[in-house]
Amino acid sequence: MLAEERFAQILDLLSEKRSATVQELCEALNASESTIRRDLTELDRLGKLNKVHGGATLPDSQFLADEPTMDAKQSLAIAEKRAIAKAAAALIRPQDFVYIDAGTTTLALVQVLSGSALEAHYVTNGIAHARLLAQKGCKVFVPGGMLRPNTEAIVGAAAVASLQAYNFTKAFLGANGVDLQAGFTTPDPEEAAVKATAVRRARESWFLADSTKFARVYPAVITELRGGAILTDRCPSPQYTKQTLVKEAEL
């Protein structure tokens, strides 16, 4: 089969499923893994798709509204989240006053904190995050507010008001979607409001987002893309680096 024919079949399959793994493409095209990976690299270069770890997605933005639970999200992109978490932890200094957002990638950050990073002071709206920080001997503050069961995050007007009392040297946040036009987004407006407040109160804001989060748009806007830097395992397009700082963590 000619390369152009494989390209067309790969794009046809992605138009139906929105994403596909390398293994799925190998089986559908009866081609070797090395061939498919070369094809994905070339199509990514041409801007036809986004090559992500283990497969590919379409580059156009996908609008979503659903949100899986914390338990469900913890089983996704485990290696990528841990790599991002380690890169984020390396940015924390003993004198920092740090905000850590609720979420699975930010929880991975708390899990890998060690050494001098434990001397920093922390504020978090994540229940699991606060518990683990306390267990590690960190000084940790928790805002008031309402607990959202789906994400185990403290949200609401009281949480927003609590964060207004702080100035953070660094904020580490999660986002369900990262998009060139829509910016950083999430399903729930109340969570978005808390995240947005943390961004405004922080000297540096880092969004911890694995490569599957790109080109996804959710209903509630946190901030525009220029509002925070991105720490990811792989940036799918150089267009993102034109709008904000992007760092890729080593897997």
QUIMONOR-V203030 format. One record per residue. N is the residue number from 1. RES is the residue in three letters. SS is DSSP state (H for helix, E for strand, C for the rest). OMEGA is omega as a letter, one per 30 degrees, with the letter a starting at -180 (999 if undefined). BURIAL is 1 if it has 9 or more other ideal C-beta (glycine too) atoms within 8 Angstrom, else 0. Layout:
n: {N | N}
res: {RES | RES}
ss: {SS | SS}
omega: {OMEGA | OMEGA}
burial: {BURIAL | BURIAL}
//
This chain:
n: {1 | 2 | 3 | 4 | 5 | 6 | 7 | 8 | 9 | 10 | 11 | 12 | 13 | 14 | 15 | 16 | 17 | 18 | 19 | 20 | 21 | 22 | 23 | 24 | 25 | 26 | 27 | 28 | 29 | 30 | 31 | 32 | 33 | 34 | 35 | 36 | 37 | 38 | 39 | 40 | 41 | 42 | 43 | 44 | 45 | 46 | 47 | 48 | 49 | 50 | 51 | 52 | 53 | 54 | 55 | 56 | 57 | 58 | 59 | 60 | 61 | 62 | 63 | 64 | 65 | 66 | 67 | 68 | 69 | 70 | 71 | 72 | 73 | 74 | 75 | 76 | 77 | 78 | 79 | 80 | 81 | 82 | 83 | 84 | 85 | 86 | 87 | 88 | 89 | 90 | 91 | 92 | 93 | 94 | 95 | 96 | 97 | 98 | 99 | 100 | 101 | 102 | 103 | 104 | 105 | 106 | 107 | 108 | 109 | 110 | 111 | 112 | 113 | 114 | 115 | 116 | 117 | 118 | 119 | 120 | 121 | 122 | 123 | 124 | 125 | 126 | 127 | 128 | 129 | 130 | 131 | 132 | 133 | 134 | 135 | 136 | 137 | 138 | 139 | 140 | 141 | 142 | 143 | 144 | 145 | 146 | 147 | 148 | 149 | 150 | 151 | 152 | 153 | 154 | 155 | 156 | 157 | 158 | 159 | 160 | 161 | 162 | 163 | 164 | 165 | 166 | 167 | 168 | 169 | 170 | 171 | 172 | 173 | 174 | 175 | 176 | 177 | 178 | 179 | 180 | 181 | 182 | 183 | 184 | 185 | 186 | 187 | 188 | 189 | 190 | 191 | 192 | 193 | 194 | 195 | 196 | 197 | 198 | 199 | 200 | 201 | 202 | 203 | 204 | 205 | 206 | 207 | 208 | 209 | 210 | 211 | 212 | 213 | 214 | 215 | 216 | 217 | 218 | 219 | 220 | 221 | 222 | 223 | 224 | 225 | 226 | 227 | 228 | 229 | 230 | 231 | 232 | 233 | 234 | 235 | 236 | 237 | 238 | 239 | 240 | 241 | 242 | 243 | 244 | 245 | 246 | 247 | 248 | 249 | 250 | 251}
res: {MET | LEU | ALA | GLU | GLU | ARG | PHE | ALA | GLN | ILE | LEU | ASP | LEU | LEU | SER | GLU | LYS | ARG | SER | ALA | THR | VAL | GLN | GLU | LEU | CYS | GLU | ALA | LEU | ASN | ALA | SER | GLU | SER | THR | ILE | ARG | ARG | ASP | LEU | THR | GLU | LEU | ASP | ARG | LEU | GLY | LYS | LEU | ASN | LYS | VAL | HIS | GLY | GLY | ALA | THR | LEU | PRO | ASP | SER | GLN | PHE | LEU | ALA | ASP | GLU | PRO | THR | MET | ASP | ALA | LYS | GLN | SER | LEU | ALA | ILE | ALA | GLU | LYS | ARG | ALA | ILE | ALA | LYS | ALA | ALA | ALA | ALA | LEU | ILE | ARG | PRO | GLN | ASP | PHE | VAL | TYR | ILE | ASP | ALA | GLY | THR | THR | THR | LEU | ALA | LEU | VAL | GLN | VAL | LEU | SER | GLY | SER | ALA | LEU | GLU | ALA | HIS | TYR | VAL | THR | ASN | GLY | ILE | ALA | HIS | ALA | ARG | LEU | LEU | ALA | GLN | LYS | GLY | CYS | LYS | VAL | PHE | VAL | PRO | GLY | GLY | MET | LEU | ARG | PRO | ASN | THR | GLU | ALA | ILE | VAL | GLY | ALA | ALA | ALA | VAL | ALA | SER | LEU | GLN | ALA | TYR | ASN | PHE | THR | LYS | ALA | PHE | LEU | GLY | ALA | ASN | GLY | VAL | ASP | LEU | GLN | ALA | GLY | PHE | THR | THR | PRO | ASP | PRO | GLU | GLU | ALA | ALA | VAL | LYS | ALA | THR | ALA | VAL | ARG | ARG | ALA | ARG | GLU | SER | TRP | PHE | LEU | ALA | ASP | SER | THR | LYS | PHE | ALA | ARG | VAL | TYR | PRO | ALA | VAL | ILE | THR | GLU | LEU | ARG | GLY | GLY | ALA | ILE | LEU | THR | ASP | ARG | CYS | PRO | SER | PRO | GLN | TYR | THR | LYS | GLN | THR | LEU | VAL | LYS | GLU | ALA | GLU | LEU}
ss: {C | C | H | H | H | H | H | H | H | H | H | H | H | H | H | H | H | C | E | E | E | H | H | H | H | H | H | H | H | C | C | C | H | H | H | H | H | H | H | H | H | H | H | H | H | C | C | C | C | E | E | E | C | C | E | E | E | C | C | C | C | E | E | C | C | C | C | C | C | H | H | H | H | H | C | C | C | H | H | H | H | H | H | H | H | H | H | H | H | C | C | C | C | C | C | C | E | E | E | E | C | C | C | H | H | H | H | H | H | H | H | H | C | C | H | H | H | H | H | C | E | E | E | E | C | E | H | H | H | H | H | H | H | H | H | C | C | C | E | E | E | E | C | C | C | E | E | E | C | C | C | C | E | E | E | C | H | H | H | H | H | H | H | C | C | C | C | E | E | E | E | E | E | C | C | C | E | E | E | C | C | C | E | E | E | E | C | C | H | H | H | H | H | H | H | H | H | H | H | H | H | E | E | E | E | E | E | E | C | C | H | H | H | E | C | E | E | C | C | E | E | E | E | C | H | H | H | C | E | E | E | E | C | C | C | C | C | C | C | H | H | H | C | C | C | E | E | E | C | C | C}
omega: {l | a | a | l | l | l | a | a | l | a | l | a | l | l | l | a | a | l | l | l | l | a | l | l | l | a | a | a | a | a | a | l | a | l | a | a | l | l | a | l | a | l | l | l | a | l | a | l | l | l | l | a | l | a | a | l | l | a | a | a | l | a | a | l | a | l | l | l | l | a | a | a | a | l | a | l | a | a | a | a | a | l | l | a | l | l | l | a | a | a | a | l | a | a | a | l | a | l | l | a | l | l | a | l | l | l | l | l | l | a | a | l | l | l | a | l | l | l | l | l | a | l | l | l | l | a | l | a | a | a | a | l | l | l | l | l | a | l | a | l | a | l | l | l | a | l | l | a | a | a | a | a | l | a | l | a | a | l | l | l | l | a | l | a | a | l | a | l | l | l | l | a | l | l | l | a | l | a | a | a | a | a | a | a | a | a | a | a | a | l | l | a | l | l | a | l | l | l | a | a | a | l | l | l | l | l | l | a | l | a | l | a | a | a | l | a | l | a | a | a | l | l | l | a | l | a | a | l | a | l | a | l | l | l | a | a | l | l | a | a | l | a | a | l | l | l | l | l | l | l | 999}
burial: {0 | 0 | 0 | 0 | 0 | 1 | 1 | 0 | 1 | 1 | 1 | 0 | 1 | 1 | 0 | 0 | 0 | 0 | 1 | 1 | 0 | 1 | 0 | 1 | 1 | 1 | 0 | 1 | 1 | 0 | 1 | 0 | 0 | 0 | 1 | 1 | 1 | 0 | 1 | 1 | 1 | 1 | 1 | 1 | 0 | 0 | 0 | 0 | 1 | 1 | 1 | 1 | 1 | 0 | 1 | 1 | 1 | 1 | 1 | 0 | 1 | 1 | 0 | 1 | 0 | 0 | 1 | 0 | 0 | 1 | 0 | 0 | 1 | 1 | 0 | 1 | 1 | 0 | 0 | 1 | 1 | 1 | 1 | 1 | 1 | 1 | 1 | 1 | 1 | 0 | 0 | 1 | 0 | 0 | 0 | 1 | 1 | 1 | 1 | 1 | 1 | 1 | 1 | 1 | 1 | 1 | 1 | 1 | 1 | 1 | 0 | 1 | 1 | 0 | 0 | 0 | 1 | 1 | 0 | 1 | 1 | 1 | 1 | 1 | 1 | 1 | 1 | 1 | 1 | 1 | 0 | 1 | 1 | 1 | 0 | 1 | 0 | 1 | 0 | 1 | 1 | 1 | 1 | 0 | 1 | 1 | 1 | 1 | 0 | 0 | 1 | 1 | 1 | 1 | 1 | 1 | 0 | 1 | 1 | 1 | 1 | 1 | 1 | 0 | 0 | 1 | 0 | 1 | 1 | 1 | 1 | 1 | 1 | 1 | 1 | 1 | 1 | 1 | 1 | 1 | 0 | 1 | 1 | 1 | 1 | 1 | 1 | 1 | 0 | 1 | 1 | 1 | 1 | 1 | 1 | 1 | 1 | 1 | 1 | 0 | 1 | 1 | 0 | 0 | 1 | 1 | 1 | 1 | 1 | 1 | 1 | 1 | 1 | 1 | 1 | 1 | 1 | 1 | 0 | 1 | 1 | 1 | 1 | 0 | 1 | 0 | 1 | 1 | 1 | 1 | 1 | 1 | 1 | 0 | 1 | 1 | 1 | 0 | 0 | 1 | 1 | 0 | 0 | 1 | 0 | 1 | 1 | 0 | 1 | 0 | 0}
//
